[in-house]
Structure formats: C-alpha cells, structure tokens
C-alpha cells in the first residue's frame, strides 16, 4: 500500500512539469543555442524590411511619407557618388570622437578619485548630481552665444552631455572593489597612488569600458541634435536640408547610416572589452 502511495505521489509531482514543459526559447537567465541566436538576429532585421517593402508595394502610404527601399537605395547611391555622404559622416564622426575623448580624459580619473576618496565625493557629487539632470540640449543656445556655430560648440555639447554620467558610473564601479584587495595592497606596502593605478583601476577597467560604450550612444545622439540646429555639414544637417526640400528618401538614408554607425561603435567597444579585458569574457 505504501508503495502505491509513493507511486501516485511521484506521478502527481511530475504532472505540472509535463503540462508546462520548458522550451529553449524561454530559458530564464541561460544561454540559447547559437543557431537560435543567429536566427533571431536575422529575423529582427529582415522582418521590418519585409514589412517596409510590403507597405510601399501596395501604395498604402504616400512615398512622400514613406519612400520605398528602392528609392532609399537610389538616394544612397546618389549621395555616395556626389561625396556628400562621406563628408557628412566624416564631420559627425570627428565631432563625436573629439568630444567623447574629452569626456573620457576628464571623467575616468575624476570618477576614480570620487569613488576612492569620500572627501572628493562629498565635494563634487552634489554639484554633479544637479547639473546632470539639466538636458544637454538646453545648453545649445548658450554654447552658440559663447562659442559660435563652429566645431567648438558642438564638441562642448557632447562633453557636457557625457562627462557627468560617465563620472558617476566610474565612481559607482569603485564601490565594488573588494576591501580585502585594498587591505592586501596596503599590507604589502603600497601607497595611495599605487593602489589607485595598479589595483583599483585594473579592477574597474571592464566597467569603465562598458560605461563608455553606453554613454557614447548619448554623444552620438547629441551630435545629430547639434547639427540639426546649427551646422553646414554632418548627418544631422543632411536630415535638416532633406526635410526642407521634402526629400524623405535622403532622410531615411541619413537615419539608416546613423543607426549603422552607432552599431559599429557599439561593436567596437565590445571588441575592445574582449581584447583589453579578456579575462572577464566567458
């Protein structure tokens, strides 16, 4: 009799598992097979393109509002042949590169000091906490007034938009450095400078790269905003001019190029993380 009860209990316990089987797609916090990863990635691109093609093929929306893929491809080839697209990309990339380089040069050591020394944190965190909530685009009129419409104002806009967030993210990363690691360094006779440079900085370097990868997206957005307002070259300027003359296909070209460049920048930082901090990558 006891054996029969145990068998029934086992069947009852197994029944929910059979009714709700786990699938590969819905694995919680687990990896999925590579073929499924690539399949989903391809679908994420091809499905929107297919829907775009269908909508324009059945003439459901006017080409003035939604040009067809062939029209956008033609505009891309035209801008490429004239050299305008290459020039716009070069100007936008230059502004982002210089502006975010300044962000990294200032925010990384500043965040390191704020995270390591409570006195520096108490001195700077309140003012940074206030300024970072002011939208960077709100500084555009002042930057134009102070610096004009040349490159300096656009680079400074990128700097203002990224330096505060990057500083706080680096500062927060220092908090996760194990106390035992610091105590061991001091026990071996290390000074504050050595602990900062040889212990804390290498430990948080992967987080710094991730923070830069996240915040450079904001820099890329800000350069487009600045070019929409006041610029003679750049992808943002190309969108503004195309809108003025109702060249929707050129606007789509610029938007797609902006997205592809952003993806390339993101992949670059991922590669940098794998190369520089290879020990953190599974």
FINU-22574 format. One record per residue (C-alpha): residue number from 1; residue in three letters; x, z, y. Coordinates in nm, 4 decimals. Each point is the difference from the previous one (the first is absolute). Layout:
N
@num->NUM, residu->ALA, xx->X, zz->Z, yy->Y;
...
// end
This chain:
282
@num->1, residu->UNK, xx->0.0000, zz->0.0000, yy->0.0000;
@num->2, residu->UNK, xx->0.2825, zz->0.0878, yy->0.2393;
@num->3, residu->UNK, xx->0.1672, zz->-0.3329, yy->-0.0696;
@num->4, residu->UNK, xx->-0.3227, zz->-0.1842, yy->0.0870;
@num->5, residu->UNK, xx->-0.0250, zz->0.1843, yy->0.3321;
@num->6, residu->UNK, xx->0.3596, zz->-0.0865, yy->0.0856;
@num->7, residu->UNK, xx->-0.0637, zz->-0.3678, yy->-0.0779;
@num->8, residu->UNK, xx->-0.3097, zz->-0.0019, yy->0.2211;
@num->9, residu->UNK, xx->0.1903, zz->0.1717, yy->0.2812;
@num->10, residu->UNK, xx->0.2794, zz->-0.2583, yy->-0.0236;
@num->11, residu->UNK, xx->-0.2500, zz->-0.2883, yy->0.0127;
@num->12, residu->UNK, xx->-0.1737, zz->0.1554, yy->0.3015;
@num->13, residu->UNK, xx->0.3277, zz->0.0452, yy->0.1885;
@num->14, residu->UNK, xx->0.1102, zz->-0.3570, yy->-0.0658;
@num->15, residu->UNK, xx->-0.3316, zz->-0.1598, yy->0.1046;
@num->16, residu->UNK, xx->0.0580, zz->0.0202, yy->0.3838;
@num->17, residu->UNK, xx->0.3341, zz->-0.1692, yy->-0.0451;
@num->18, residu->UNK, xx->-0.1628, zz->-0.2893, yy->-0.1857;
@num->19, residu->UNK, xx->-0.2808, zz->-0.0249, yy->0.2544;
@num->20, residu->UNK, xx->0.2448, zz->-0.0083, yy->0.2951;
@num->21, residu->UNK, xx->0.3098, zz->-0.1829, yy->-0.1240;
@num->22, residu->UNK, xx->0.2988, zz->-0.0124, yy->0.2309;
@num->23, residu->UNK, xx->0.1065, zz->-0.3466, yy->0.1147;
@num->24, residu->UNK, xx->0.3266, zz->-0.1396, yy->0.1185;
@num->25, residu->UNK, xx->-0.1468, zz->-0.0836, yy->0.3398;
@num->26, residu->UNK, xx->-0.1176, zz->0.3538, yy->0.0774;
@num->27, residu->UNK, xx->0.3060, zz->0.1978, yy->-0.1026;
@num->28, residu->UNK, xx->0.0311, zz->0.2929, yy->0.2382;
@num->29, residu->UNK, xx->0.3494, zz->0.0467, yy->0.1498;
@num->30, residu->UNK, xx->0.1551, zz->-0.2170, yy->-0.2721;
@num->31, residu->UNK, xx->0.1716, zz->-0.3372, yy->-0.0049;
@num->32, residu->UNK, xx->-0.1802, zz->-0.3084, yy->-0.1238;
@num->33, residu->UNK, xx->0.1495, zz->-0.2936, yy->-0.1943;
@num->34, residu->UNK, xx->0.2047, zz->-0.2491, yy->0.2021;
@num->35, residu->UNK, xx->-0.2239, zz->-0.2915, yy->-0.0926;
@num->36, residu->UNK, xx->-0.2975, zz->0.1845, yy->0.1483;
@num->37, residu->UNK, xx->0.1977, zz->0.0825, yy->0.3141;
@num->38, residu->UNK, xx->0.0870, zz->-0.3654, yy->0.0558;
@num->39, residu->UNK, xx->-0.3528, zz->-0.1153, yy->-0.0851;
@num->40, residu->UNK, xx->-0.1557, zz->0.2340, yy->0.2568;
@num->41, residu->UNK, xx->0.2587, zz->-0.0939, yy->0.2626;
@num->42, residu->UNK, xx->-0.0719, zz->-0.3708, yy->-0.0474;
@num->43, residu->UNK, xx->-0.3747, zz->0.0593, yy->0.0150;
@num->44, residu->UNK, xx->0.0338, zz->0.1978, yy->0.3246;
@num->45, residu->UNK, xx->0.1351, zz->-0.3163, yy->0.1654;
@num->46, residu->UNK, xx->-0.1791, zz->-0.2823, yy->-0.1817;
@num->47, residu->UNK, xx->-0.3530, zz->0.1436, yy->0.0202;
@num->48, residu->UNK, xx->-0.0068, zz->0.0229, yy->0.3850;
@num->49, residu->UNK, xx->0.1548, zz->-0.3484, yy->0.0216;
@num->50, residu->UNK, xx->-0.2619, zz->-0.1374, yy->-0.2364;
@num->51, residu->UNK, xx->-0.2842, zz->0.1607, yy->0.1973;
@num->52, residu->UNK, xx->0.1490, zz->-0.1374, yy->0.3217;
@num->53, residu->UNK, xx->0.0109, zz->-0.3496, yy->-0.1502;
@num->54, residu->UNK, xx->-0.3592, zz->0.0275, yy->-0.1259;
@num->55, residu->UNK, xx->-0.1371, zz->0.1168, yy->0.3360;
@num->56, residu->UNK, xx->0.1665, zz->-0.2856, yy->0.1875;
@num->57, residu->UNK, xx->-0.0877, zz->-0.2615, yy->-0.2639;
@num->58, residu->UNK, xx->-0.3737, zz->0.0616, yy->0.0201;
@num->59, residu->UNK, xx->0.0139, zz->0.0006, yy->0.3836;
@num->60, residu->UNK, xx->-0.1667, zz->0.3387, yy->0.0138;
@num->61, residu->UNK, xx->0.2115, zz->0.0985, yy->0.3024;
@num->62, residu->UNK, xx->0.1098, zz->-0.2245, yy->0.2863;
@num->63, residu->UNK, xx->0.3681, zz->-0.1053, yy->-0.0072;
@num->64, residu->UNK, xx->0.0251, zz->0.1399, yy->0.3530;
@num->65, residu->UNK, xx->-0.0401, zz->0.3490, yy->-0.1496;
@num->66, residu->UNK, xx->0.1431, zz->-0.0532, yy->-0.3488;
@num->67, residu->UNK, xx->0.2316, zz->-0.2991, yy->-0.0475;
@num->68, residu->UNK, xx->0.0581, zz->-0.1293, yy->-0.3506;
@num->69, residu->UNK, xx->0.3237, zz->0.0688, yy->-0.1902;
@num->70, residu->UNK, xx->0.0991, zz->-0.3651, yy->0.0453;
@num->71, residu->UNK, xx->-0.0441, zz->0.0263, yy->0.3793;
@num->72, residu->UNK, xx->0.2114, zz->0.3148, yy->0.0092;
@num->73, residu->UNK, xx->0.2663, zz->-0.1676, yy->-0.2144;
@num->74, residu->UNK, xx->0.0001, zz->-0.2976, yy->0.2371;
@num->75, residu->UNK, xx->0.0419, zz->0.2287, yy->0.3012;
@num->76, residu->UNK, xx->0.2842, zz->0.1802, yy->-0.1780;
@num->77, residu->UNK, xx->0.1813, zz->-0.3279, yy->-0.0645;
@num->78, residu->UNK, xx->-0.0540, zz->-0.1086, yy->0.3593;
@num->79, residu->UNK, xx->0.1371, zz->0.3251, yy->0.1449;
@num->80, residu->UNK, xx->0.2896, zz->-0.0102, yy->-0.2444;
@num->81, residu->UNK, xx->0.0885, zz->-0.3580, yy->0.0911;
@num->82, residu->UNK, xx->-0.0043, zz->0.0753, yy->0.3727;
@num->83, residu->UNK, xx->0.2209, zz->0.3082, yy->-0.0465;
@num->84, residu->UNK, xx->-0.2469, zz->0.2251, yy->0.1819;
@num->85, residu->UNK, xx->-0.0709, zz->0.2115, yy->-0.3070;
@num->86, residu->UNK, xx->0.3679, zz->0.0677, yy->-0.0708;
@num->87, residu->UNK, xx->0.0563, zz->0.0966, yy->0.3631;
@num->88, residu->UNK, xx->-0.2978, zz->0.2376, yy->0.0038;
@num->89, residu->UNK, xx->0.1115, zz->0.1654, yy->-0.3250;
@num->90, residu->UNK, xx->0.3551, zz->0.0433, yy->0.1310;
@num->91, residu->UNK, xx->-0.1143, zz->0.1689, yy->0.3221;
@num->92, residu->UNK, xx->-0.2405, zz->0.2359, yy->-0.1783;
@num->93, residu->UNK, xx->0.2562, zz->0.0961, yy->-0.2649;
@num->94, residu->UNK, xx->0.2668, zz->0.0599, yy->0.2638;
@num->95, residu->UNK, xx->-0.2240, zz->0.2387, yy->0.1936;
@num->96, residu->UNK, xx->-0.1010, zz->0.1919, yy->-0.3119;
@num->97, residu->UNK, xx->0.3583, zz->0.0203, yy->-0.1293;
@num->98, residu->UNK, xx->0.1488, zz->0.1312, yy->0.3233;
@num->99, residu->UNK, xx->-0.2897, zz->0.2339, yy->0.0751;
@num->100, residu->UNK, xx->-0.0092, zz->0.1556, yy->-0.3445;
@num->101, residu->UNK, xx->0.3780, zz->0.0276, yy->-0.0149;
@num->102, residu->UNK, xx->-0.0245, zz->0.2192, yy->0.3097;
@num->103, residu->UNK, xx->-0.2765, zz->0.1992, yy->-0.1712;
@num->104, residu->UNK, xx->0.2218, zz->0.0634, yy->-0.3033;
@num->105, residu->UNK, xx->0.3079, zz->0.0889, yy->0.2074;
@num->106, residu->UNK, xx->-0.1931, zz->0.2635, yy->0.1961;
@num->107, residu->UNK, xx->-0.2579, zz->0.1312, yy->-0.2481;
@num->108, residu->UNK, xx->0.2170, zz->0.0523, yy->-0.3088;
@num->109, residu->UNK, xx->0.2573, zz->0.2408, yy->0.1517;
@num->110, residu->UNK, xx->-0.2665, zz->0.1626, yy->0.2175;
@num->111, residu->UNK, xx->-0.2310, zz->0.0583, yy->-0.2954;
@num->112, residu->UNK, xx->0.2929, zz->0.1294, yy->-0.2034;
@num->113, residu->UNK, xx->0.0844, zz->0.2565, yy->0.2671;
@num->114, residu->UNK, xx->-0.3640, zz->0.1029, yy->0.0472;
@num->115, residu->UNK, xx->-0.0436, zz->0.0520, yy->-0.3708;
@num->116, residu->UNK, xx->0.3248, zz->0.1924, yy->-0.0431;
@num->117, residu->UNK, xx->-0.0097, zz->0.2241, yy->0.3084;
@num->118, residu->UNK, xx->-0.3138, zz->0.1920, yy->0.0932;
@num->119, residu->UNK, xx->0.1236, zz->0.0321, yy->0.3581;
@num->120, residu->UNK, xx->0.0151, zz->-0.3791, yy->0.0485;
@num->121, residu->UNK, xx->-0.3396, zz->-0.0341, yy->-0.1670;
@num->122, residu->UNK, xx->-0.1580, zz->0.2599, yy->0.2271;
@num->123, residu->UNK, xx->0.1483, zz->-0.1745, yy->0.3048;
@num->124, residu->UNK, xx->-0.1079, zz->-0.3574, yy->-0.0786;
@num->125, residu->UNK, xx->-0.2954, zz->0.0068, yy->-0.2395;
@num->126, residu->UNK, xx->-0.2669, zz->0.0950, yy->0.2589;
@num->127, residu->UNK, xx->0.0822, zz->-0.2829, yy->0.2421;
@num->128, residu->UNK, xx->0.0397, zz->-0.2514, yy->-0.2822;
@num->129, residu->UNK, xx->-0.3308, zz->0.1162, yy->-0.1451;
@num->130, residu->UNK, xx->-0.1697, zz->-0.0707, yy->0.3323;
@num->131, residu->UNK, xx->0.1576, zz->-0.3370, yy->0.0768;
@num->132, residu->UNK, xx->-0.0477, zz->-0.1448, yy->-0.3494;
@num->133, residu->UNK, xx->-0.3792, zz->0.0176, yy->0.0419;
@num->134, residu->UNK, xx->0.0133, zz->-0.2289, yy->0.3021;
@num->135, residu->UNK, xx->-0.0547, zz->-0.3588, yy->-0.1228;
@num->136, residu->UNK, xx->0.3162, zz->-0.2004, yy->0.0575;
@num->137, residu->UNK, xx->-0.2040, zz->-0.2887, yy->0.1394;
@num->138, residu->UNK, xx->-0.1069, zz->0.2289, yy->0.2865;
@num->139, residu->UNK, xx->0.3600, zz->-0.0163, yy->0.1258;
@num->140, residu->UNK, xx->-0.0093, zz->-0.3796, yy->0.0430;
@num->141, residu->UNK, xx->-0.1083, zz->0.0006, yy->0.3689;
@num->142, residu->UNK, xx->0.2682, zz->0.2557, yy->0.0885;
@num->143, residu->UNK, xx->0.2691, zz->-0.1848, yy->-0.1941;
@num->144, residu->UNK, xx->-0.0891, zz->-0.3252, yy->0.1762;
@num->145, residu->UNK, xx->0.0082, zz->0.1835, yy->0.3338;
@num->146, residu->UNK, xx->0.3381, zz->0.1640, yy->-0.0712;
@num->147, residu->UNK, xx->0.1748, zz->-0.2697, yy->-0.2071;
@num->148, residu->UNK, xx->-0.1864, zz->-0.3234, yy->0.0688;
@num->149, residu->UNK, xx->-0.1237, zz->-0.2435, yy->-0.2638;
@num->150, residu->UNK, xx->0.3397, zz->-0.0786, yy->-0.1510;
@num->151, residu->UNK, xx->0.1400, zz->0.1152, yy->-0.3341;
@num->152, residu->UNK, xx->0.0790, zz->0.3565, yy->0.1066;
@num->153, residu->UNK, xx->-0.3638, zz->0.1013, yy->0.0442;
@num->154, residu->UNK, xx->-0.0983, zz->-0.1315, yy->-0.3434;
@num->155, residu->UNK, xx->0.2941, zz->0.1709, yy->-0.1717;
@num->156, residu->UNK, xx->-0.0793, zz->0.3277, yy->0.1756;
@num->157, residu->UNK, xx->-0.3635, zz->-0.0241, yy->-0.1109;
@num->158, residu->UNK, xx->0.1162, zz->-0.0263, yy->-0.3620;
@num->159, residu->UNK, xx->0.2352, zz->0.2940, yy->0.0564;
@num->160, residu->UNK, xx->-0.2731, zz->0.2200, yy->0.1492;
@num->161, residu->UNK, xx->-0.2431, zz->-0.0935, yy->-0.2749;
@num->162, residu->UNK, xx->0.2370, zz->0.0885, yy->-0.2840;
@num->163, residu->UNK, xx->0.2503, zz->0.2646, yy->0.1028;
@num->164, residu->UNK, xx->-0.2340, zz->0.3014, yy->-0.0003;
@num->165, residu->UNK, xx->-0.1637, zz->-0.0686, yy->-0.3352;
@num->166, residu->UNK, xx->0.3327, zz->-0.0786, yy->-0.1652;
@num->167, residu->UNK, xx->0.1552, zz->0.3185, yy->0.1406;
@num->168, residu->UNK, xx->-0.2761, zz->0.2224, yy->-0.1369;
@num->169, residu->UNK, xx->0.0086, zz->-0.1667, yy->-0.3418;
@num->170, residu->UNK, xx->0.3763, zz->0.0538, yy->-0.0262;
@num->171, residu->UNK, xx->-0.0444, zz->0.3602, yy->0.1162;
@num->172, residu->UNK, xx->-0.2613, zz->0.0646, yy->-0.2696;
@num->173, residu->UNK, xx->0.2308, zz->-0.1459, yy->-0.2661;
@num->174, residu->UNK, xx->0.2663, zz->0.2617, yy->0.0787;
@num->175, residu->UNK, xx->-0.2482, zz->0.2769, yy->-0.0901;
@num->176, residu->UNK, xx->0.0071, zz->-0.1119, yy->-0.3651;
@num->177, residu->UNK, xx->0.3766, zz->0.0440, yy->-0.0408;
@num->178, residu->UNK, xx->0.0407, zz->0.2816, yy->-0.2592;
@num->179, residu->UNK, xx->0.1308, zz->0.3242, yy->0.1468;
@num->180, residu->UNK, xx->0.2225, zz->0.0421, yy->-0.3052;
@num->181, residu->UNK, xx->0.1789, zz->-0.3234, yy->0.0893;
@num->182, residu->UNK, xx->0.0766, zz->0.1240, yy->0.3518;
@num->183, residu->UNK, xx->0.1100, zz->0.3415, yy->-0.1231;
@num->184, residu->UNK, xx->0.2341, zz->-0.1594, yy->-0.2522;
@num->185, residu->UNK, xx->0.1577, zz->-0.2116, yy->0.2741;
@num->186, residu->UNK, xx->0.0558, zz->0.3034, yy->0.2222;
@num->187, residu->UNK, xx->0.1408, zz->0.1941, yy->-0.2938;
@num->188, residu->UNK, xx->0.2586, zz->-0.2733, yy->-0.0508;
@num->189, residu->UNK, xx->0.1031, zz->0.0372, yy->0.3653;
@num->190, residu->UNK, xx->-0.1870, zz->-0.2862, yy->0.1617;
@num->191, residu->UNK, xx->-0.0675, zz->0.0097, yy->0.3744;
@num->192, residu->UNK, xx->-0.3256, zz->-0.0961, yy->0.1713;
@num->193, residu->UNK, xx->0.1204, zz->-0.3525, yy->0.0731;
@num->194, residu->UNK, xx->0.1087, zz->-0.0549, yy->-0.3594;
@num->195, residu->UNK, xx->-0.3318, zz->0.1305, yy->-0.1318;
@num->196, residu->UNK, xx->-0.1910, zz->-0.2343, yy->0.2309;
@num->197, residu->UNK, xx->0.2044, zz->-0.3107, yy->-0.0767;
@num->198, residu->UNK, xx->0.0985, zz->0.0507, yy->-0.3641;
@num->199, residu->UNK, xx->-0.2910, zz->0.2003, yy->-0.1427;
@num->200, residu->UNK, xx->-0.3228, zz->-0.0350, yy->0.1996;
@num->201, residu->UNK, xx->0.0362, zz->-0.3623, yy->0.1116;
@num->202, residu->UNK, xx->0.0708, zz->-0.1459, yy->-0.3479;
@num->203, residu->UNK, xx->-0.2854, zz->0.2061, yy->-0.1446;
@num->204, residu->UNK, xx->-0.2590, zz->-0.1316, yy->0.2488;
@num->205, residu->UNK, xx->0.1371, zz->-0.3568, yy->0.0237;
@num->206, residu->UNK, xx->-0.2686, zz->-0.1449, yy->-0.2346;
@num->207, residu->UNK, xx->-0.2696, zz->0.1624, yy->0.2147;
@num->208, residu->UNK, xx->0.1628, zz->-0.1367, yy->0.3164;
@num->209, residu->UNK, xx->-0.0092, zz->-0.3529, yy->-0.1396;
@num->210, residu->UNK, xx->-0.3654, zz->0.0443, yy->-0.0984;
@num->211, residu->UNK, xx->-0.0821, zz->0.1338, yy->0.3478;
@num->212, residu->UNK, xx->0.1663, zz->-0.3022, yy->0.1606;
@num->213, residu->UNK, xx->-0.1873, zz->-0.2319, yy->-0.2363;
@num->214, residu->UNK, xx->-0.3300, zz->0.1536, yy->0.1095;
@num->215, residu->UNK, xx->0.0727, zz->0.0168, yy->0.3725;
@num->216, residu->UNK, xx->0.1474, zz->-0.3482, yy->0.0383;
@num->217, residu->UNK, xx->-0.3504, zz->-0.1293, yy->-0.0775;
@num->218, residu->UNK, xx->-0.1113, zz->0.1684, yy->0.3212;
@num->219, residu->UNK, xx->0.2906, zz->-0.1611, yy->0.1847;
@num->220, residu->UNK, xx->-0.1033, zz->-0.3408, yy->-0.1320;
@num->221, residu->UNK, xx->-0.3558, zz->0.0610, yy->0.1231;
@num->222, residu->UNK, xx->0.1192, zz->0.1116, yy->0.3432;
@num->223, residu->UNK, xx->0.2162, zz->-0.3061, yy->0.0579;
@num->224, residu->UNK, xx->-0.3034, zz->-0.2219, yy->-0.0594;
@num->225, residu->UNK, xx->-0.2050, zz->0.2101, yy->0.2432;
@num->226, residu->UNK, xx->0.2713, zz->-0.0232, yy->0.2653;
@num->227, residu->UNK, xx->0.0258, zz->-0.3770, yy->-0.0444;
@num->228, residu->UNK, xx->-0.3754, zz->-0.0360, yy->0.0340;
@num->229, residu->UNK, xx->0.0165, zz->0.1742, yy->0.3379;
@num->230, residu->UNK, xx->0.3144, zz->-0.1381, yy->0.1600;
@num->231, residu->UNK, xx->0.2378, zz->-0.2459, yy->-0.1647;
@num->232, residu->UNK, xx->0.1032, zz->-0.3634, yy->0.0102;
@num->233, residu->UNK, xx->0.1153, zz->-0.0126, yy->-0.3646;
@num->234, residu->UNK, xx->-0.0921, zz->0.1757, yy->-0.3214;
@num->235, residu->UNK, xx->-0.2703, zz->-0.0050, yy->-0.2641;
@num->236, residu->UNK, xx->-0.2300, zz->0.2134, yy->0.2134;
@num->237, residu->UNK, xx->0.0377, zz->-0.2461, yy->0.2850;
@num->238, residu->UNK, xx->-0.0760, zz->-0.2854, yy->-0.2409;
@num->239, residu->UNK, xx->-0.3307, zz->0.1676, yy->-0.0922;
@num->240, residu->UNK, xx->-0.0872, zz->0.0535, yy->0.3659;
@num->241, residu->UNK, xx->0.0653, zz->-0.3640, yy->0.0917;
@num->242, residu->UNK, xx->-0.1885, zz->-0.1267, yy->-0.3058;
@num->243, residu->UNK, xx->-0.3003, zz->0.2147, yy->0.0931;
@num->244, residu->UNK, xx->0.0028, zz->-0.1365, yy->0.3528;
@num->245, residu->UNK, xx->-0.0207, zz->-0.3602, yy->-0.1251;
@num->246, residu->UNK, xx->-0.2286, zz->0.0788, yy->-0.2974;
@num->247, residu->UNK, xx->0.2673, zz->-0.0977, yy->-0.2549;
@num->248, residu->UNK, xx->-0.1267, zz->0.2312, yy->-0.2718;
@num->249, residu->UNK, xx->0.2190, zz->-0.1604, yy->-0.2665;
@num->250, residu->UNK, xx->0.3134, zz->0.0975, yy->0.1959;
@num->251, residu->UNK, xx->-0.1312, zz->0.3549, yy->0.0278;
@num->252, residu->UNK, xx->-0.0366, zz->0.0089, yy->-0.3783;
@num->253, residu->UNK, xx->0.3518, zz->-0.1338, yy->-0.0420;
@num->254, residu->UNK, xx->0.1391, zz->0.2749, yy->0.2214;
@num->255, residu->UNK, xx->-0.1996, zz->0.2707, yy->-0.1797;
@num->256, residu->UNK, xx->0.1130, zz->-0.1164, yy->-0.3436;
@num->257, residu->UNK, xx->0.3643, zz->-0.0209, yy->0.1114;
@num->258, residu->UNK, xx->-0.0230, zz->0.3496, yy->0.1504;
@num->259, residu->UNK, xx->-0.1338, zz->0.1341, yy->-0.3297;
@num->260, residu->UNK, xx->0.2666, zz->-0.1770, yy->-0.2074;
@num->261, residu->UNK, xx->0.2819, zz->0.1254, yy->0.2230;
@num->262, residu->UNK, xx->-0.1410, zz->0.3516, yy->-0.0220;
@num->263, residu->UNK, xx->-0.0038, zz->-0.0287, yy->-0.3790;
@num->264, residu->UNK, xx->0.3605, zz->-0.1234, yy->0.0025;
@num->265, residu->UNK, xx->0.1063, zz->0.2967, yy->0.2149;
@num->266, residu->UNK, xx->-0.1735, zz->0.2397, yy->-0.2384;
@num->267, residu->UNK, xx->0.1705, zz->-0.1591, yy->-0.3017;
@num->268, residu->UNK, xx->0.3348, zz->0.0245, yy->0.1798;
@num->269, residu->UNK, xx->-0.0369, zz->0.3764, yy->0.0417;
@num->270, residu->UNK, xx->-0.1068, zz->0.0354, yy->-0.3626;
@num->271, residu->UNK, xx->0.3122, zz->-0.1898, yy->-0.1056;
@num->272, residu->UNK, xx->0.2123, zz->0.2105, yy->0.2352;
@num->273, residu->UNK, xx->-0.1372, zz->0.3140, yy->-0.1644;
@num->274, residu->UNK, xx->0.0884, zz->-0.1321, yy->-0.3453;
@num->275, residu->UNK, xx->0.3529, zz->-0.0957, yy->0.1036;
@num->276, residu->UNK, xx->0.0950, zz->0.2944, yy->0.2193;
@num->277, residu->UNK, xx->-0.1914, zz->0.2744, yy->-0.1844;
@num->278, residu->UNK, xx->-0.0010, zz->-0.1446, yy->-0.3499;
@num->279, residu->UNK, xx->-0.0105, zz->0.3471, yy->-0.1565;
@num->280, residu->UNK, xx->-0.3529, zz->0.0575, yy->0.1322;
@num->281, residu->UNK, xx->-0.1457, zz->-0.3172, yy->-0.1545;
@num->282, residu->UNK, xx->-0.1411, zz->0.0172, yy->-0.3504;
// end
